Amino acid sequence: MLPPIARRFVAGESPAAALEHARELNERDVAVILNLLGEHYDDPEPAEADAAAYRQLIDDIADADLDACVSIKPSQLGLDLGEDRFRALLEEVVARGAERDVFVWVDMEDHTTTDATLDAFEDLAREHWSGEGPDGGIGLCVQANLKRTREDVERLADVPGKVRFVKGAYDEPADVAYADKSRVNEAYRELLEYAFDRYDGGIAIGSHDPEMIDYAKELHEERGADFEVQMLMGVREDAQVELAAEGYEVWQYAPYGKKWKSYFWRRIRERKENLTFALRAILGR
Ligand code: FAD
């Protein structure tokens, strides 16, 4: 059972709990990105099982008419077992999303997976949504800490679908990534400038950073392209509801599933205050 301390960051262990979480947030005008926890499978069975679970989740989201979508890690769909398997499983999920009109996001993992993830994303986006622009039903995450990302973002400019801009969560070698936080922030701003100039909308700000969100608002005012804000469950939730009330499109990334332990500890390690917040939540103050 999910202990109360983890409930701040994880929507539940079952799809039913995740869907209920989405329903509650939708009432506050926040849309939800559901992620079934799981990654780095070295066996085909769990990868196939998670692909099947995502197909079912897409059906459930569509049947319940929720303002919700899904987000998937490449290694959850077997990328560690080979690119072909990953592509085949992603295709199954994306095809179901296209059929039921439920958006599918692809998370980005460490730099060794970037080429395979981008190639699969581009092929599927073109195959299913050619000519549909940013409203296509698929999106890809890109990481500002990687030096290659500017070129990737240029490549994605005419690919149908959305792009989620994040700072990057993985420890990467110095030859491929910026280590310095202020350099990553500068790269993030530069990527947004490019996207607001060249993209026809479909820009997702995957950040809790008030400075980056304000910068996106400014660029939107100046240059017009539409954007949405995405934040994690349990992080700046007041800001999520406030931004939605101001009329911005806000999506909360909410993980669920039985493999919650490593995700929960990642959140705690990343920011010690998160432990205080989680403890306060169970103590009711
Ligand atoms: P930071 O640079 O960590 O912090 C900047 C400022 O934001 C802080 O000074 C503070 O003002 C505010 N802030 C940050 N955290 C908190 C907090 N806990 N409480 C209060 N204020 C806070 N990374 C990947 O590599 N691949 C992915 O696919 C991916 N998907 C993501 C999806 C979403 C929706 C989000 C939100 C993040 C995702 N990330 C992903 C993680 C991302 O790369 C960053 O590691 C993470 O978001 C931290 O960076 P930040 O921009 O939020 O802010």
Boltz pocket constraint, residues with backbone or C-beta under 6 A from the ligand:
constraints:
  - pocket:
      binder: B
      contacts: [[A, 106], [A, 107], [A, 108], [A, 109], [A, 141], [A, 143], [A, 166], [A, 167], [A, 168], [A, 169], [A, 170], [A, 205], [A, 206], [A, 207], [A, 208], [A, 209], [A, 210], [A, 230], [A, 231], [A, 232], [A, 234], [A, 235], [A, 236], [A, 251], [A, 253], [A, 271], [A, 274]]
      max_distance: 6.0
